[in-house]
Amino acid sequence: RLRYAGGDGINSFDPSGLASLNLFKPGSSLHAAAEAWNEDNFYTVAGHGNTEIITDHRTLIKGEPLRLTPEMLANIIKADPQWKQKPIVLGACNTGFEMGGTSYAKELSRLLRVPVRGPNGFVWYQFGALTGVTNSQHKGPSFGWDFMKIQPIFRFY
């Protein structure tokens, strides 16, 4: 992963970081916003998701993004030398929402044997970063909503 360090790559880094795995469509505004999101000491995954899949807009099949099951995402993460068994944060809608006693995040945690945090609501990327989680896809977080204040809506498995 690249980190911008204002000319001093040894002693400093850009706190905005870069998403470890950005699955949004390259060149899109969401891709750019996700590139500004990262959490130190976590492997971060940014993309569109729901309770069952995360879509990989880097790979299109007949014009549609690849639909990643937890097993498929686990294999992608395992193959990434940047992972190093770090806990994972999913920046993809509803991937922490439990249905039938399980969730995408919980299944990924089981497969990778590391803690995985996923939102149980809709994720909003704006102002160049992941800015919040809400229970409606039509009502985004208000301006200035601090991501740190909404972390309880993310569950660790």
N, C-alpha and C positions, 0 to 999 in steps of 0.2 A: 504494500500500500504506500502511496505517496503522501508525504506531509509537507506542506509549505511552511518554511521557517523564516521568512523575511531575511534571507541571506545568511542565516546562522543555523544550518541544519544539525549542528552538533549540540548546541546548548538550548535551543528553543524549538517550538513547533506551533503550528496554527491550531488553536483550540477548537476550531470548527471541524477539523479533520475531514475525512472522506468515508462514506459508507463502505464497509468491507465488501459487500456484494450488492450492487445496484442493478435491480431487475427491471427498472422502468425503461421505457423506450429511449434509446440514446438520442440526444439532441432535443428531447422534450423539456418543458419547464419543470416537470416533476423529477426528471433525471438530474437536472441541475440543482434543484433544491435538495435532493437526497445526497448529492455529492458534498453538500455543506453540513450533513448530519453524521455524527459519530458519537459514540460514548467510549471513553477511555476504559481499557481493560475488558471490553466486550467485542465480540464479532457481531457486526450489525448487518442486517439484511433489509433492504428497502425495496418495496414493490407493491403491486396490487394484490389483495388477497381476500379470502373469506374463510369460513369455518373448515373448508375442505381442501382448498388449493391456494397456491401463490402463482401468479402468472409471470413468465419470463419473457419480457418483450424484446430481449436481445435475440431470441430465436423464434422465427415465425414459421409455421407450417400451414400452407395454403392460406397465407395472410393472417392467420390467427396466432396469438402468443402461445408458447408451450405452457401447458398446465402442469405445474409441479406438485406432486403429492409429497407428503413429509418424507417418504423414502427417497424420492428423486432429489429433493433439496438436501437431504442428509448426505447423499453421494457427492453432490457438488461441493458441499462444505468440506467433507473429508478429503477431497482432492485438492483443496486450496491450501498451499503451504502457509498462508497468513493466519489460518485458523488457530493452530497450536492449542487445541482443547479449551479455548476460552469460552465462558458463558456467552449465550447468544441473546440478542434483542431483535425481535421481528418488528419492523416498521411497516406492517401490512395489515390492513383492516381486518378486524374480527378474528385474527389468528389465535387469540387467547380466549375466545368465547367458547364455553363448554356446551356441548350437545351430547347427550347420552353418556355423560361421565368422562368425556375426553374432548380434546381440542387439538388443533394443528400444532400449537406450541408444545402441548403435553406429549403428543406423539413424537415430535422432533426431539424432545428431551430424552424420551425413552430410547430412541434409536441412537442418539449420539452420546448418551450418558453424561450430559452436562446440563446445568440449569438453562432453561430457555424462557424468556419473558416475551409475552405477546399481548396485544391490546384486546380487550373485550368490547371494543367499539370501533368507530370509524376514525382513522388516522388522517390528520391534516398536515400537509407540507405547504408552508407559505413563508414569505419573507426569507427565503433561502435556507430553510431548515424544517425539520419535523417540529411542529409547534404545539400539537395537542391531540387529544382524543375526545370524541363526542359520541353521543348515542344516536345521532342523526346524520345521514349523509348529505342532508340539505342545509344544515345549520352548522357552519364551521365555528371554531373557537373565536372568541372575540379578540380584537387587536391586543397584543401584549400578553396573551395568556401564557404563563410561564410553564414550560414543559415539566419542570421539576415538581410543580404543584399537582400535576395530574398523574404522577407515577403510580399511586395506588390502583388506578384502573388497569395497570399492567400486572399480570400475574406471573410469578415465577413457578416453574414446574421442576 
